[in-house]
Amino acid sequence: MSFAYHYELRNTSGSNSEKTVKGILSIDGEELLFEYKVYDLNQTSISTLNKYAVTVDLISSIRFKKTLFSNYVIIETAQPVFLDPLPGSSKGTIQLKIDREHRTQAEDFCFKINVALEKRNEV
């Protein structure tokens, strides 16, 4: 189970985006696997394929958020250090923008992760 995501990396003043991160989030056993590349303003790849995994046990919440024109998956961890290696993460939270064609997969993904997390908390 996986879906595509993207998001903008803002410059230090926060006004304009300098780079774009495009990737795929999937579940691999007990881990969320982030696979992504970083692109410049001209959509030229400026990084190799990066992979980063976070154990599901470290996730405090994962939710799907719909707005009028956009869809997001918001992932939060118990401690900020767990998402620090991902570009664009802040204080243990990362917000992944989801295109319309991947919305259903992203919603299902969040639902299944949340069900698994609830079952673990019951035990």
C-alpha positions as CSV (number, residue, x, y, z in Angstrom):
1,M,0.0,0.0,0.0
2,S,1.5,3.3,-1.0
3,F,0.7,6.8,-2.5
4,A,2.5,9.7,-4.1
5,Y,3.0,13.0,-2.3
6,H,4.8,16.3,-2.8
7,Y,5.4,19.5,-0.9
8,E,7.3,22.8,-1.2
9,L,10.4,23.7,0.8
10,R,10.3,27.3,1.7
11,N,13.4,29.6,1.9
12,T,14.4,30.9,5.4
13,S,12.2,33.9,5.1
14,G,9.2,31.6,4.3
15,S,8.0,33.6,1.3
16,N,8.8,31.7,-1.8
17,S,9.4,28.0,-2.4
18,E,13.0,27.2,-3.5
19,K,12.6,23.4,-3.9
20,T,10.0,20.7,-4.2
21,V,10.1,17.3,-2.6
22,K,8.3,14.5,-4.5
23,G,8.0,11.0,-3.2
24,I,6.1,7.9,-2.3
25,L,5.0,6.9,1.2
26,S,4.5,3.2,1.7
27,I,4.3,0.7,4.5
28,D,7.0,-1.9,4.7
29,G,6.4,-4.4,7.6
30,E,6.4,-2.3,10.8
31,E,7.8,0.9,9.1
32,L,6.6,3.8,7.2
33,L,9.0,4.2,4.2
34,F,9.5,7.6,2.7
35,E,11.2,7.5,-0.7
36,Y,11.7,10.9,-2.2
37,K,13.8,13.2,-4.5
38,V,14.3,17.0,-4.2
39,Y,13.8,19.2,-7.2
40,D,14.8,22.8,-7.9
41,L,12.5,25.5,-9.3
42,N,12.9,24.2,-12.9
43,Q,11.8,20.7,-11.7
44,T,15.4,19.4,-12.3
45,S,16.3,16.7,-9.8
46,I,19.0,17.9,-7.4
47,S,19.2,14.8,-5.3
48,T,19.4,11.1,-5.7
49,L,16.6,8.8,-4.5
50,N,16.5,9.1,-0.7
51,K,14.9,6.6,1.6
52,Y,14.0,7.0,5.2
53,A,11.9,4.7,7.5
54,V,10.1,5.4,10.7
55,T,8.8,2.6,12.9
56,V,5.0,2.7,13.2
57,D,5.4,2.6,17.0
58,L,7.0,6.0,16.9
59,I,4.0,7.6,15.2
60,S,1.7,9.5,17.5
61,S,-0.9,10.4,14.9
62,I,-1.5,10.2,11.1
63,R,-4.5,11.9,9.6
64,F,-5.9,12.9,6.3
65,K,-7.0,16.5,5.9
66,K,-9.2,17.9,3.1
67,T,-9.3,21.6,2.3
68,L,-11.2,23.3,-0.4
69,F,-8.4,22.9,-3.0
70,S,-5.9,20.6,-1.4
71,N,-5.5,17.3,0.4
72,Y,-2.9,16.5,3.0
73,V,-1.5,13.7,5.1
74,I,-0.2,15.0,8.4
75,I,2.1,12.7,10.3
76,E,3.2,13.5,13.9
77,T,5.7,11.6,16.1
78,A,6.1,11.5,19.8
79,Q,9.5,13.2,19.6
80,P,10.7,15.6,16.9
81,V,14.0,13.8,16.4
82,F,12.2,10.9,14.6
83,L,11.3,13.0,11.5
84,D,14.3,15.4,11.5
85,P,16.0,13.6,8.6
86,L,13.1,14.4,6.3
87,P,13.3,17.8,4.5
88,G,10.5,20.1,5.5
89,S,9.7,18.4,8.8
90,S,9.2,20.7,11.8
91,K,8.8,19.8,15.5
92,G,8.0,16.2,14.8
93,T,5.4,16.9,12.2
94,I,5.4,16.6,8.4
95,Q,2.6,17.6,6.0
96,L,2.5,15.8,2.7
97,K,0.4,17.3,-0.1
98,I,-1.7,14.8,-2.0
99,D,-2.9,15.2,-5.6
100,R,-6.6,14.4,-6.3
101,E,-5.8,11.2,-8.2
102,H,-4.0,9.8,-5.1
103,R,-6.6,11.0,-2.5
104,T,-8.4,7.6,-2.1
105,Q,-5.2,5.7,-1.6
106,A,-4.0,8.3,1.0
107,E,-7.3,8.2,2.9
108,D,-7.2,4.3,3.0
109,F,-3.6,4.4,4.1
110,C,-4.3,6.7,7.0
111,F,-7.3,4.7,8.0
112,K,-5.5,1.4,8.1
113,I,-2.5,2.8,10.0
114,N,-4.9,4.3,12.6
115,V,-6.7,1.0,13.0
116,A,-3.4,-0.8,13.5
117,L,-2.3,1.9,16.1
118,E,-5.6,1.6,18.0
119,K,-5.3,-2.2,18.2
120,R,-1.8,-1.9,19.6
121,N,-2.9,0.6,22.2
122,E,-5.7,-1.8,23.3
123,V,-3.2,-4.6,24.1
